[in-house]
Amino acid sequence: MGKKMIFVTGGCRSGKSRYALDYANQHFSKKLYLATCEALDEEMAQRIEHHKKMRGPEWQTVEEPLEISDQIKLHGDEVEVIVLDCITLWLSNLLMRRKDNLEIMSEVSRLIDTVKQIPASLIIVSNEVGMGIVPADPLSRRFRDLSGMANQKIVGVAETVIFMVSGLPLFLKGGK
């Protein structure tokens, strides 16, 4: 299989991560899971442990909340596929470090440029956060807007885009 960039999006608990992992397990043997989540509370720590068990021991795992482009560049020659989970947590991490919108979108551009430079395929997981109510506070609206802009920029270069609904993949761009 040649290099691919696959973007998997959907709502919370829609099956995005499961789909990304299953796809990687079916098509690749040397796999890296790049986790952007930080265990800031007990619930998140439990979710991280659940995800580790879901992957199994054949996965290499790198936990990096901010410098994902650097990690992709570092490991992109060593593995066949990188599952990046997830863009929206990464954006949240950048926002909480008081990055402005221009800096954040520059990081998105850097991610795209980095992906083009590596031989590994990339499966990117991201939440679709723009389909609900308009958030009441400015920070939440900013997060929603940045997520939408980042997702649009990434899907512009992805070969395949999948929208997950209740565990079912809907192919929006490209094919299986």
Steps between C-alpha positions, in 0.01 A plus 500: 500500500629844410511797732156630597359779709164408651291742705239352735252736663166480681339575831603375843482122535420459131766232445775719354794355694376143464468543123850653473655219706315226312605645165863525611495145640360364172741679267829558686738308724732774636265743677534804723224660702562872561281607791434869565298449817631605841380321812386810687243316712408145604238454228748594227763269651249214482417583137870495413541158664195371312648619169834333579327168565295540181819535293692206637874441537583506127454877497774748578352793694623859526317744723552860389249775571662780298793419269329245278679610182835433667387152605368420153830610346695299761306175448372532143788293357474223763139390457251434220214695656444761768159537660472856632226514765382771511512841333236661723683408822821634346325828412361521853852447638632783282212728602564436869864600448365840393594465134322743271300391195779583256751292697259208522418501128872528428547178701228337287690604185822364649324169569386475137849586371657241731262227387601562138866439590469155658453160334251373760125514450302711746156445644378816669212495748307819575168592655229679307400768751313741275168319470357585841381815667708816489712500817411765758853618582768655276771238569267215404391681182865562414577129552206400279608741226866393511399134491290560192774697326768242587282209386428674168868568440599140572224339292614718211810280470362166626433229242219349705255671736263294715215628714407256777138475615403247768797281409432509127745661254363738239758565229498869411815500289693213347411138558579196705 
